[in-house]
């Protein structure tokens, strides 16, 4: 009986040791699939998406320009506003291997730099929007407010649909 227990214990010990060694070895990276940021076609796909976004935005801006009845005096702040809203190509994802070489402080500094760049872009947009809004008369401001609410609602609905596609709700259980 004692010999049988020793055999079981040694087998369990070997299994634990081998699983611990396996757990320390990182798995190979998955192959980049289409749509993955590291897939070669992603840059071309992103440029196509950006072009479509620019077309949609230009159409909406033209409609808003007409609805607001922008005057010649307001045209300068309108153009500045439109230029500030231009969709930009998102930055390329950082190489995870390069990020792994950095210590936690350096990684956080890189992330903070990215956030500062984004904040600067948002500040530019906010300034342009404030200037446009100040140049609009009360009737135009009301139209601008309504359109902004509509676009915000459409974006929220679109994001909710995307989230539902990725992570459908769990079925109700009785």
MIDOSE-1310 file (N, C-alpha, C; in nm, 2 decimals, decimal comma, always signed):
residues 174
xxxx	+0,08/-0,12/+0,00/+0,00/+0,00/+0,00/+0,09/+0,12/+0,00; +0,19/+0,12/+0,08/+0,28/+0,24/+0,09/+0,35/+0,26/-0,04; +0,39/+0,16/-0,11/+0,45/+0,17/-0,24/+0,36/+0,23/-0,34; +0,23/+0,19/-0,33/+0,13/+0,24/-0,42/+0,11/+0,39/-0,40
xxxx	+0,11/+0,44/-0,28/+0,09/+0,58/-0,24/+0,21/+0,66/-0,30; +0,33/+0,60/-0,28/+0,45/+0,67/-0,33/+0,45/+0,69/-0,48; +0,40/+0,59/-0,55/+0,39/+0,59/-0,70/+0,29/+0,70/-0,74; +0,17/+0,71/-0,67/+0,07/+0,82/-0,70/+0,13/+0,95/-0,67
xxxx	+0,20/+0,97/-0,55/+0,25/+1,10/-0,51/+0,36/+1,14/-0,61; +0,45/+1,05/-0,65/+0,55/+1,09/-0,75/+0,49/+1,13/-0,88; +0,39/+1,06/-0,93/+0,32/+1,09/-1,05/+0,26/+1,23/-1,05; +0,19/+1,26/-0,94/+0,13/+1,39/-0,92/+0,23/+1,50/-0,91
xxxx	+0,34/+1,47/-0,85/+0,45/+1,57/-0,84/+0,51/+1,60/-0,98; +0,53/+1,50/-1,05/+0,58/+1,51/-1,19/+0,48/+1,59/-1,27; +0,35/+1,57/-1,26/+0,25/+1,64/-1,34/+0,25/+1,79/-1,30; +0,26/+1,81/-1,17/+0,26/+1,95/-1,12/+0,38/+2,03/-1,17
xxxx	+0,50/+1,96/-1,16/+0,62/+2,03/-1,21/+0,62/+2,06/-1,36; +0,57/+1,96/-1,44/+0,56/+1,98/-1,58/+0,46/+2,09/-1,62; +0,35/+2,10/-1,55/+0,25/+2,20/-1,58/+0,30/+2,34/-1,53; +0,38/+2,34/-1,42/+0,43/+2,47/-1,38/+0,53/+2,52/-1,49
xxxx	+0,61/+2,43/-1,54/+0,71/+2,47/-1,65/+0,63/+2,52/-1,77; +0,52/+2,45/-1,81/+0,45/+2,48/-1,92/+0,38/+2,62/-1,90; +0,34/+2,65/-1,78/+0,27/+2,77/-1,75/+0,36/+2,89/-1,76; +0,49/+2,87/-1,74/+0,59/+2,98/-1,75/+0,63/+3,01/-1,89
xxxx	+0,61/+2,91/-1,99/+0,64/+2,93/-2,13/+0,53/+3,00/-2,20; +0,55/+3,12/-2,25/+0,44/+3,19/-2,31/+0,40/+3,12/-2,44; +0,27/+3,12/-2,47/+0,22/+3,05/-2,59/+0,27/+3,13/-2,71; +0,28/+3,07/-2,83/+0,32/+3,14/-2,95/+0,21/+3,24/-2,99
xxxx	+0,25/+3,35/-3,05/+0,14/+3,45/-3,08/+0,05/+3,39/-3,19; -0,08/+3,42/-3,18/-0,17/+3,37/-3,28/-0,14/+3,44/-3,41; -0,17/+3,37/-3,52/-0,14/+3,43/-3,65/-0,24/+3,54/-3,67; -0,19/+3,65/-3,73/-0,28/+3,76/-3,76/-0,38/+3,73/-3,86
xxxx	-0,51/+3,75/-3,82/-0,62/+3,72/-3,91/-0,67/+3,85/-3,98; -0,74/+3,84/-4,09/-0,79/+3,96/-4,15/-0,87/+4,04/-4,05; -0,85/+4,17/-4,04/-0,92/+4,25/-3,95/-0,84/+4,27/-3,82; -0,74/+4,19/-3,80/-0,65/+4,21/-3,68/-0,56/+4,32/-3,71
xxxx	-0,52/+4,41/-3,61/-0,44/+4,53/-3,64/-0,30/+4,49/-3,70; -0,25/+4,37/-3,68/-0,12/+4,34/-3,73/-0,13/+4,26/-3,86; -0,25/+4,25/-3,92/-0,27/+4,18/-4,04/-0,23/+4,28/-4,15; -0,16/+4,23/-4,26/-0,11/+4,32/-4,36/-0,22/+4,40/-4,43
xxxx	-0,34/+4,35/-4,44/-0,44/+4,42/-4,51/-0,51/+4,52/-4,43; -0,48/+4,52/-4,30/-0,55/+4,62/-4,21/-0,52/+4,76/-4,24; -0,40/+4,80/-4,29/-0,38/+4,94/-4,32/-0,46/+4,98/-4,44; -0,47/+4,89/-4,54/-0,55/+4,93/-4,66/-0,70/+4,93/-4,61
xxxx	-0,74/+4,84/-4,53/-0,88/+4,84/-4,48/-0,91/+4,97/-4,40; -0,81/+5,01/-4,32/-0,83/+5,13/-4,24/-0,84/+5,25/-4,33; -0,76/+5,26/-4,43/-0,77/+5,37/-4,53/-0,90/+5,37/-4,60; -0,96/+5,26/-4,64/-1,09/+5,25/-4,70/-1,19/+5,30/-4,60
xxxx	-1,19/+5,25/-4,48/-1,28/+5,30/-4,38/-1,27/+5,45/-4,36; -1,15/+5,50/-4,35/-1,13/+5,64/-4,33/-1,19/+5,72/-4,45; -1,17/+5,67/-4,57/-1,23/+5,74/-4,68/-1,38/+5,74/-4,68; -1,44/+5,63/-4,64/-1,59/+5,63/-4,63/-1,64/+5,72/-4,52
xxxx	-1,56/+5,72/-4,41/-1,60/+5,81/-4,30/-1,59/+5,96/-4,34; -1,49/+5,99/-4,42/-1,48/+6,13/-4,47/-1,60/+6,16/-4,56; -1,64/+6,07/-4,65/-1,75/+6,09/-4,74/-1,88/+6,11/-4,66; -1,90/+6,03/-4,56/-2,03/+6,04/-4,48/-2,02/+6,17/-4,40
xxxx	-1,91/+6,21/-4,35/-1,90/+6,33/-4,27/-1,92/+6,45/-4,37; -1,86/+6,45/-4,48/-1,88/+6,56/-4,58/-2,03/+6,58/-4,61; -2,10/+6,47/-4,63/-2,24/+6,48/-4,66/-2,32/+6,54/-4,55; -2,29/+6,49/-4,42/-2,36/+6,55/-4,31/-2,32/+6,70/-4,29
xxxx	-2,20/+6,73/-4,31/-2,16/+6,87/-4,29/-2,23/+6,96/-4,39; -2,24/+6,91/-4,52/-2,31/+6,99/-4,62/-2,46/+7,01/-4,58; -2,52/+6,90/-4,53/-2,66/+6,92/-4,48/-2,67/+7,01/-4,36; -2,58/+7,01/-4,27/-2,58/+7,10/-4,16/-2,56/+7,24/-4,20
xxxx	-2,46/+7,26/-4,29/-2,44/+7,39/-4,35/-2,56/+7,45/-4,40; -2,64/+7,37/-4,48/-2,76/+7,42/-4,54/-2,87/+7,45/-4,43; -2,88/+7,36/-4,33/-2,98/+7,37/-4,23/-2,95/+7,50/-4,14; -2,83/+7,52/-4,12/-2,79/+7,64/-4,04/-2,80/+7,77/-4,11
xxxx	-2,80/+7,76/-4,25/-2,80/+7,87/-4,34/-2,68/+7,97/-4,30; -2,56/+7,91/-4,31/-2,44/+7,98/-4,27/-2,42/+8,10/-4,37; -2,40/+8,21/-4,31/-2,38/+8,34/-4,38/-2,24/+8,35/-4,43; -2,21/+8,45/-4,51/-2,08/+8,47/-4,56/-1,99/+8,52/-4,44
xxxx	-2,04/+8,59/-4,35/-1,96/+8,63/-4,23/-1,92/+8,51/-4,14; -2,01/+8,41/-4,14/-1,98/+8,29/-4,06/-1,89/+8,18/-4,13; -1,87/+8,20/-4,26/-1,80/+8,10/-4,34/-1,66/+8,07/-4,29; -1,59/+8,17/-4,24/-1,45/+8,14/-4,19/-1,45/+8,05/-4,07
xxxx	-1,54/+8,08/-3,97/-1,54/+7,99/-3,85/-1,60/+7,85/-3,88; -1,69/+7,85/-3,98/-1,74/+7,72/-4,03/-1,63/+7,63/-4,08; -1,55/+7,69/-4,17/-1,44/+7,62/-4,23/-1,34/+7,57/-4,13; -1,31/+7,65/-4,03/-1,22/+7,61/-3,92/-1,28/+7,50/-3,84
xxxx	-1,40/+7,50/-3,82/-1,47/+7,40/-3,75/-1,47/+7,27/-3,83; -1,50/+7,27/-3,96/-1,49/+7,16/-4,04/-1,35/+7,09/-4,05; -1,25/+7,18/-4,06/-1,12/+7,13/-4,06/-1,08/+7,06/-3,93; -1,13/+7,11/-3,82/-1,09/+7,05/-3,69/-1,16/+6,92/-3,67
xxxx	-1,27/+6,89/-3,74/-1,34/+6,77/-3,73/-1,30/+6,66/-3,82; -1,20/+6,69/-3,91/-1,15/+6,60/-4,01/-1,11/+6,47/-3,94; -1,16/+6,35/-3,98/-1,12/+6,23/-3,92/-0,97/+6,20/-3,95; -0,90/+6,16/-3,85/-0,76/+6,13/-3,87/-0,73/+5,98/-3,86
xxxx	-0,63/+5,94/-3,93/-0,59/+5,80/-3,92/-0,55/+5,76/-3,78; -0,60/+5,66/-3,72/-0,56/+5,63/-3,58/-0,42/+5,59/-3,58; -0,35/+5,61/-3,47/-0,21/+5,57/-3,47/-0,19/+5,42/-3,48; -0,08/+5,38/-3,53/-0,05/+5,24/-3,54/-0,04/+5,18/-3,40
xxxx	-0,09/+5,06/-3,38/-0,07/+5,00/-3,25/+0,08/+4,98/-3,22; +0,11/+5,00/-3,10/+0,25/+4,98/-3,05/+0,28/+4,83/-3,06; +0,41/+4,81/-3,09/+0,46/+4,67/-3,10/+0,47/+4,62/-2,96; +0,39/+4,51/-2,93/+0,39/+4,46/-2,79/+0,53/+4,41/-2,74
xxxx	+0,61/+4,37/-2,84/+0,75/+4,32/-2,80/+0,83/+4,44/-2,75; +0,81/+4,56/-2,82/+0,88/+4,68/-2,78/+0,83/+4,73/-2,65; +0,70/+4,72/-2,63/+0,64/+4,77/-2,50/+0,69/+4,68/-2,38; +0,71/+4,55/-2,41/+0,75/+4,46/-2,31/+0,90/+4,49/-2,26
xxxx	+0,97/+4,55/-2,35/+1,11/+4,59/-2,31/+1,11/+4,71/-2,22; +1,01/+4,78/-2,21/+1,00/+4,90/-2,12/+0,96/+4,86/-1,98; +1,01/+4,94/-1,89/+0,96/+4,91/-1,75/+0,83/+4,98/-1,73; +0,76/+4,95/-1,62/+0,62/+5,00/-1,60/+0,61/+5,15/-1,61
xxxx	+0,71/+5,22/-1,56/+0,71/+5,37/-1,56/+0,72/+5,42/-1,71; +0,81/+5,36/-1,79/+0,82/+5,40/-1,93/+0,69/+5,37/-2,01; +0,63/+5,26/-1,98/+0,51/+5,22/-2,05/+0,40/+5,32/-2,01; +0,39/+5,36/-1,89/+0,29/+5,45/-1,85/+0,31/+5,59/-1,91
xxxx	+0,44/+5,63/-1,92/+0,48/+5,76/-1,98/+0,43/+5,76/-2,13; +0,46/+5,64/-2,20/+0,41/+5,63/-2,34/+0,26/+5,65/-2,35; +0,19/+5,58/-2,26/+0,04/+5,59/-2,26/+0,00/+5,73/-2,23; +0,06/+5,80/-2,14/+0,03/+5,93/-2,11/+0,06/+6,03/-2,23
xxxx	+0,17/+6,00/-2,30/+0,19/+6,08/-2,42/+0,08/+6,07/-2,52; +0,03/+5,95/-2,54/-0,08/+5,92/-2,63/-0,20/+6,00/-2,59; -0,23/+5,99/-2,46/-0,35/+6,06/-2,41/-0,33/+6,21/-2,43; -0,21/+6,27/-2,41/-0,19/+6,41/-2,43/-0,22/+6,45/-2,58
xxxx	-0,17/+6,37/-2,67/-0,20/+6,39/-2,81/-0,35/+6,40/-2,84; -0,42/+6,30/-2,78/-0,56/+6,29/-2,80/-0,63/+6,41/-2,74; -0,58/+6,45/-2,62/-0,64/+6,57/-2,55/-0,62/+6,70/-2,64; -0,50/+6,71/-2,70/-0,47/+6,83/-2,78/-0,56/+6,83/-2,90
xxxx	-0,59/+6,72/-2,96/-0,68/+6,71/-3,07/-0,82/+6,75/-3,03; -0,86/+6,70/-2,91/-1,00/+6,74/-2,86/-1,00/+6,89/-2,82; -0,90/+6,94/-2,77/-0,90/+7,08/-2,74/-0,91/+7,17/-2,86; -0,84/+7,13/-2,97/-0,85/+7,20/-3,10/-1,00/+7,20/-3,15
xxxx	-1,06/+7,08/-3,14/-1,20/+7,07/-3,18/-1,29/+7,15/-3,10; -1,27/+7,15/-2,97/-1,35/+7,23/-2,87/-1,34/+7,37/-2,90; -1,22/+7,42/-2,92/-1,20/+7,57/-2,95/-1,28/+7,60/-3,08; -1,26/+7,52/-3,19/-1,33/+7,55/-3,31/-1,48/+7,55/-3,29
xxxx	-1,53/+7,45/-3,21/-1,68/+7,44/-3,19/-1,73/+7,56/-3,11; -1,65/+7,61/-3,01/-1,69/+7,72/-2,94/-1,70/+7,85/-3,02; -1,60/+7,86/-3,11/-1,59/+7,98/-3,20/-1,71/+7,98/-3,30; -1,74/+7,86/-3,35/-1,86/+7,85/-3,44/-1,98/+7,88/-3,37
xxxx	-2,00/+7,82/-3,25/-2,12/+7,83/-3,17/-2,15/+7,98/-3,13; -2,04/+8,05/-3,10/-2,05/+8,19/-3,06/-2,09/+8,28/-3,19; -2,05/+8,23/-3,31/-2,09/+8,31/-3,43/-2,23/+8,28/-3,47; -2,29/+8,18/-3,42/-2,43/+8,14/-3,46/-2,53/+8,23/-3,39
xxxx	-2,64/+8,26/-3,46/-2,75/+8,33/-3,39/-2,83/+8,23/-3,31; -2,92/+8,27/-3,22/-2,99/+8,17/-3,13/-3,07/+8,07/-3,21; -3,13/+8,10/-3,32/-3,20/+8,00/-3,40/-3,10/+7,90/-3,46; -2,99/+7,94/-3,51/-2,89/+7,85/-3,56/-2,83/+7,76/-3,45
xxxx	-2,82/+7,82/-3,33/-2,77/+7,74/-3,21/-2,86/+7,63/-3,18; -2,99/+7,66/-3,19/-3,10/+7,56/-3,16/-3,09/+7,44/-3,26; -3,07/+7,48/-3,38/-3,06/+7,37/-3,49/-2,93/+7,29/-3,46; -2,82/+7,36/-3,43/-2,70/+7,29/-3,40/-2,71/+7,20/-3,29
xxxx	-2,78/+7,24/-3,18/-2,80/+7,16/-3,06/-2,88/+7,03/-3,10; -2,99/+7,05/-3,17/-3,07/+6,94/-3,21/-2,99/+6,84/-3,30; -2,92/+6,89/-3,39/-2,84/+6,80/-3,48/-2,73/+6,72/-3,40; -2,67/+6,79/-3,31/-2,57/+6,73/-3,23/-2,63/+6,62/-3,14
xxxx	-2,74/+6,64/-3,08/-2,81/+6,54/-3,00/-2,85/+6,42/-3,09; -2,89/+6,45/-3,21/-2,93/+6,34/-3,31/-2,81/+6,25/-3,34; -2,70/+6,32/-3,38/-2,58/+6,24/-3,41/-2,53/+6,16/-3,29; -2,53/+6,22/-3,18/-2,49/+6,15/-3,06/-2,57/+6,03/-3,03
xxxx	-2,70/+6,04/-3,05/-2,80/+5,93/-3,03/-2,77/+5,82/-3,13; -2,75/+5,86/-3,26/-2,72/+5,76/-3,36/-2,59/+5,68/-3,33; -2,49/+5,76/-3,28/-2,36/+5,69/-3,25/-2,38/+5,59/-3,13; -2,45/+5,63/-3,03/-2,48/+5,54/-2,92/-2,55/+5,42/-2,96
xxxx	-2,65/+5,43/-3,05/-2,72/+5,32/-3,10/-2,63/+5,23/-3,18; -2,55/+5,28/-3,26/-2,46/+5,20/-3,35/-2,36/+5,13/-3,26; -2,31/+5,19/-3,15/-2,21/+5,13/-3,06/-2,28/+5,02/-2,99; -2,41/+5,04/-2,95/-2,48/+4,93/-2,87/-2,50/+4,81/-2,96
xxxx	-2,54/+4,83/-3,09/-2,56/+4,72/-3,18/-2,43/+4,64/-3,20; -2,31/+4,72/-3,21/-2,18/+4,65/-3,23/-2,15/+4,56/-3,11; -2,18/+4,62/-2,99/-2,15/+4,54/-2,87/-2,24/+4,42/-2,86; -2,37/+4,43/-2,90/-2,46/+4,32/-2,90/-2,41/+4,21/-3,00
xxxx	-2,35/+4,25/-3,11/-2,30/+4,15/-3,20/-2,18/+4,07/-3,14; -2,09/+4,15/-3,07/-1,98/+4,09/-3,01/-2,01/+4,00/-2,89; -2,10/+4,05/-2,81/-2,13/+3,98/-2,68/-2,28/+3,98/-2,67; -2,35/+3,88/-2,73/-2,49/+3,88/-2,72/-2,53/+3,85/-2,58
xxxx	-2,65/+3,90/-2,54/-2,69/+3,88/-2,40/-2,71/+3,73/-2,37; -2,69/+3,69/-2,25/-2,71/+3,55/-2,21/-2,86/+3,52/-2,21; -2,90/+3,40/-2,25/-3,04/+3,36/-2,26/-3,10/+3,36/-2,12; -3,23/+3,40/-2,11/-3,30/+3,41/-1,98/-3,32/+3,26/-1,93
xx	-3,29/+3,24/-1,81/-3,31/+3,11/-1,75/-3,43/+3,11/-1,66; -3,51/+3,01/-1,66/-3,63/+3,01/-1,58/-3,60/+2,98/-1,43
